[in-house]
Amino acid sequence: MSPSGVKPDRTLDCMGLHCPEPVLRTRIELDKMAPGMVLEVLADDPEAEEDIKRLATRLGHEILSIESEGGRVRFLIKRR
């Protein structure tokens, strides 16, 4: 699920932040964005992957990709 060539409009760095900060900051950032814009979220909290997936799904946004490596996760989320 890795779309080649998709460039994010904004990047949210949540590295070093712990639950619930990554989810709260992701929600705030998505709320500021226009429909169709893409948000990149970087996080290393163990709960971030599931929490941010649930948030995006609940709000109706499209998850373009999720990449996990070495305890870090990178999301590309398209605002609906």
GICORUR-V704696 format. One record per pair of residues at least 24 apart in sequence whose ideal C-beta (glycine too) atoms are under 10 Angstrom apart, sorted by sequence separation. I is the first residue (numbers start at 1). J is the second residue. D is the distance in whole Angstrom. If there is no record, write none. Layout:
[[I	J	D] [I	J	D]]
This chain:
[[9	33	7] [19	43	10] [21	45	8] [23	47	8] [38	62	9] [40	64	10] [48	72	9] [49	73	5] [53	77	10] [56	80	9] [9	34	9] [18	43	10] [20	45	9] [22	47	8] [23	48	7] [26	51	9] [27	52	9] [30	55	8] [39	64	10] [40	65	10] [41	66	10] [42	67	10] [46	71	8] [48	73	6] [52	77	8] [17	43	7] [18	44	9] [19	45	6] [22	48	4] [26	52	6] [30	56	8] [35	61	9] [36	62	10] [38	64	7] [44	70	9] [45	71	9] [49	75	8] [9	36	9] [10	37	7] [11	38	10] [12	39	6] [13	40	9] [14	41	6] [15	42	6] [16	43	9] [17	44	8] [18	45	5] [19	46	8] [20	47	9] [21	48	9] [22	49	10] [23	50	10] [24	51	10] [25	52	10] [38	65	10] [44	71	6] [45	72	10] [46	73	9] [48	75	9] [9	37	4] [10	38	8] [11	39	8] [12	40	7] [13	41	8] [14	42	6] [15	43	7] [16	44	7] [17	45	6] [18	46	9] [19	47	5] [20	48	10] [23	51	5] [27	55	6] [31	59	9] [33	61	9] [43	71	10] [44	72	5] [45	73	9] [8	37	8] [9	38	5] [10	39	5] [11	40	4] [12	41	5] [13	42	5] [14	43	4] [15	44	5] [16	45	9] [18	47	8] [19	48	7] [22	51	7] [23	52	6] [26	55	6] [27	56	10] [30	59	7] [43	72	7] [44	73	7] [8	38	5] [9	39	7] [10	40	7] [11	41	8] [12	42	7] [13	43	8] [14	44	8] [15	45	9] [18	48	9] [22	52	6] [26	56	8] [42	72	7] [43	73	5] [7	38	7] [8	39	6] [9	40	9] [10	41	9] [11	42	7] [12	43	9] [14	45	7] [17	48	8] [20	51	7] [23	54	8] [24	55	9] [27	58	10] [30	61	6] [42	73	8] [43	74	8] [6	38	6] [8	40	4] [19	51	7] [23	55	5] [27	59	8] [41	73	8] [42	74	6] [43	75	8] [7	40	9] [8	41	9] [15	48	10] [22	55	9] [23	56	10] [26	59	10] [41	74	7] [42	75	8] [6	40	9] [14	48	7] [40	74	7] [41	75	4] [3	38	9] [26	61	10] [40	75	7] [41	76	8] [39	75	8] [40	76	6] [41	77	7] [38	75	10] [39	76	7] [40	77	8] [14	52	9] [38	76	6] [39	77	5] [38	77	7] [39	78	8] [37	77	9] [38	78	5] [39	79	7] [37	78	7] [38	79	7] [36	78	7] [37	79	5] [35	78	9] [36	79	7] [33	77	9] [35	79	5] [36	80	8] [33	78	10] [34	79	7] [35	80	6] [33	79	5] [30	77	7] [32	79	9] [29	77	9] [30	78	10] [31	79	9] [26	75	8] [30	79	6] [29	79	9] [30	80	9] [22	73	9] [26	77	8] [22	75	10] [8	64	9] [15	72	7] [6	64	6] [6	65	8] [14	73	9] [3	64	5] [4	65	10] [14	75	10] [1	63	8] [2	64	8] [3	65	6] [1	64	7] [2	65	5] [11	74	10] [12	75	9] [1	65	5] [2	66	9] [1	66	7] [2	67	7] [12	77	9] [1	67	9] [8	74	10] [8	75	10] [8	76	6] [7	76	9] [8	77	9] [9	78	10] [10	79	10] [6	76	6] [8	78	10] [9	79	9] [2	74	10] [6	78	9] [3	76	7] [2	76	9] [1	76	9] [3	78	9]]
